[in-house]
Each structure stands twice: as C-alpha cells, then as structure tokens.
Amino acid sequence: MKINIRKIGNAGVCVELPMLSATPLVRLWKERMVTDLLLTAFSNRPATIVSVNPAPDAIGYEFPYQLVVSGGNSYLVNMMAGCDYHDLVKIGESPDMTMGLLTVAAGTDNYQFKTYFPHTEDTLLNVTDELFVCSPDGYRVYWLNPNREYSEILEAINDIAAFYELVTAY
C-alpha cells in the first residue's frame, strides 16, 4: 500500500492514501491508517470534534454534544477534555471521518467552523488552528499546524505506512 506524503504550508502535512481500495483488506488498512494518524495527533489531548450537517447516526452523537447552527449549516460539536484511545478509534473508523464530514481541532474552545471544512487545498493555507481532517473523497488526510516538528511527524507517518505496507503485502 503506497502512500505519498507532502508538506502543506509551513507546517502542515498531507498524506495521500491509495485510491484503489476495492479489496476489503486494503479498505480496512486505509481506515486503520487514518485512525493511527489520528491517535498520533490527539491521544490524551483536549480536542473539539466537529461534524458538519450530521446524519442521525453520526459518531458525534455517541459523546456529550452541542448542536450549533451557523451560516446555514448545522454542526455537531463534541468538546473532549482528553481524547482517549477508544474514543479516537471510534472517531477514526467512522464514515464521518473518511468522508470529510468530521474535523478534529486542538483544544476545547474552538468555534471557527468556516475554517474547519476547507473546500480546496488553497484554503488549507488560511487555517491557523491545529486541525485533522480527511478530504471528502477519503484519499487524503490533512494534519494542519501540528504541535510537533515536521521531521517527527514524517517519521511517525513513515512508521505507520511501513507497518501497513508490510501487512497488506501478505
């Protein structure tokens, strides 16, 4: 399973996942890779989970939430004082995450909804908060303004990718 990693702006990173995910195994490992990246980014950290125009079965309803209406959209907001492993796994494996309908922002006091769901890569450059979001097609994961050095992030992503390449080779 080949991935591409590229820098976005000064500090952000984009991980491009394989587009050929017709086999259940590749689809599963793609999901797991997104989840592992999310765990790397937000384990035991406070975060705000935001879903745009949530469906009745959205993952955000499984946690304490607020429903906010702004700019013609509704947002399901979950403020988590410390993201634990099980919650991040649920979030990472949810269809909301892989379809780009859910964003994870660092901290629990963030309400910058219009920057949480960038429509193009150019708009990603205007984001100032630390965000973790998938593209709507599910083939790109963005970690913007991370709390770590780019080299450390690159190493973690390469370790995760190497593991999944090894697993999917068999």
Beta strands, then each sheet from edge to edge (+ up, - down):
strand 1: 4-8
strand 2: 12-16
strand 3: 47-52
strand 4: 66-70
strand 5: 73-80
strand 6: 102-106
strand 7: 131-134
strand 8: 140-144
sheet 1: 1+ 2- 8+ 7- 6+ 3- 5+ 4-
end
